[in-house]
């Protein structure tokens, strides 16, 4: 738990970073656009101007919430996993296999089974770098990044060959799932699918897990000071593996929810970097589950804003990339936060 | 005698409102040894940071050699002829003594001063060594020389830079009695050569032994400056703490009962495979305190870690009520009511970025009393923390405050509270009062003795020989991983005697350990 003062410092820092990133985007618009005001308006206002766009924001935020949560759990436990992308593919793939291979099963049983299998797939794939780190001291940044290739290319091979829907033509995808397996719209006519509800549930669960349970206490303690955790009798190696497996399960959920809510089947390369965006989300949120929710919504809002801007003005949607990159730069410039905190801490401890 | 340094009405208020110095006067005469004493938090460090240009005072004046002093940073202070020997050595272990001394101030020669003039450097260093009798081999690597010599290197470093006023920050904290004597010889030699010394310490015995005058700080203010010969330890400590202090720990003679821990022929190696414990055999009984004396780094750390399950043993056994602790996990050993106060509270003993409550719960969070299924019962945890903070006099804003915001003494009380909260039958306390103020030391010592009287066995490891001697019922001396002596702590035992064992000069005839 943080004291209110450091929490306040954190939030101010992040909001400031988001504002500066936006201002950088505005600067580019001002320089290049013939009607900068219209462009800025279509970037900021249009995404919220109708229900369809709002729904799109929610849909885009859903996988980001899951991958953001996945990485925040790992990061808080001191594991610098970059592997959400790979775990997402493996989880999504496994869930999809279950979806197409058990036709006729009641959706009440089938759907939970799909979710569970997707989580197991992600968790097991996460366990590999977890074991390597805990017992062989392999750097998890390297192993997770490499295993991402194994996952993306491996699943790509299968969906291009063994499990390819014969009727899909040039598309590499599995056959479409039965309709009653897909996640429906929350409200008829509103474009947001039910994934957002599952995502919010996940935020609540992860929050409870991290801050209220014994396991969460262990996870956070190992992340903050593993020496202290070991001194207290916590099996730190096991906790490291748990953390990355929990992250893997959440990443697997990201994959399957995206498939069930948006794509309708497993498509080759369907993620296209959701796992990496999750890193930015977790950084932005400072690993706080509720922060993840806010950050993912903001991130999705900018993405949709870029699309509406492309339609409503002469600016291309790539502007969103500029804003995202600036965000990454500013937020990952941890030095600024550390500096702020150290100054604060120094002032606190000065009497010595 | 001329006045070398005069600090007047120094105030330092940090931006967050903490007033570390609230009107300190310090006058140092040329050629004297001036002791600066005060509890942790009294403002010693802040004052010295101001003097050395590391912090700017909020108000107040500093006059050096009669003229006002404005410092932009430590470089200015060094240029003015001041030098600081920090408590924690700032040396590069892989470089030689000479290289460490000249680091940053190398002599140059050749075109464009491209080359270092190492011969001339060594020449100058040799001269310094001879003049001040600070014996150390300039060509030896720092990692290979003992602690006492490392300190000489630090002193040589400031002398090499031409320091006339030398600040020694708790210089004896890491030294054996013999090494301390040698340090005092060197200090006297420095005075003989016209230097002036500010000697920061909390050991009043040393103040009496070496200083000419002493300035006492309390709560950011100068309480008094006294001529050492006109005062005594009791008076100084009263001024420091603001009340009378018990010097020796009050305790009844031990009434040892059954054996709690019996260590037999314990061996262990470090990560590099070098032996760190050699055939260690010990017995601790209920109701007694066994102190381990020894220069740091002679196997104490490993002994404690092996007994608590943090470090593997290569052979031997440690029977705790007949059950072998070797091979058990940390959690299992903790569950057997073994309390462990680790030597480094900053890294092992506490998580500075967690709340006090989360630090206190470490030993109990699996306990059904504090849980509800997979959940930790937060309310009970906080109540428990509140009770503990009250029982152990932990002064903090609330149980939600970060452990890192606590002073050393209060943080140590958190650690002690946690380890005593389960009523241990064996308490392993490593450096329980290191860097803790006098009030907290008293408190911690009383707690330890109370547990002993309550029937617990206590294994006390301390680098502070006076602590080992005042608390222990028996003393085992460890040297190079070996127990070289087990002594009864009675009137006849002297620090000198233990010192000889600590340095490996003497060794008790080894009795064959009981089978």
Interface residues (C-beta under 8 A of the other chain):
Chain A: X1 X3 X208 X212 X213 X214 X215 X217 X220 X221 X224 X225 X227 X228 X229 X230 X231 X232 X233 X234 X235 X344 X345 X346 X347 X348 X349 X350 X351 X352
Chain B: X12 X14 X15 X16 X18 X19 X20 X40 X41 X43 X45 X46 X220 X308 X309 X310 X329 X330 X331 X332 X333 X334 X335 X340 X342 X347 X348 X349 X350 X351 X352 X353 X354 X355 X358 X361 X362 X363 X365 X366 X371 X374 X375 X376 X378 X400 X401 X402 X404 X405 X407
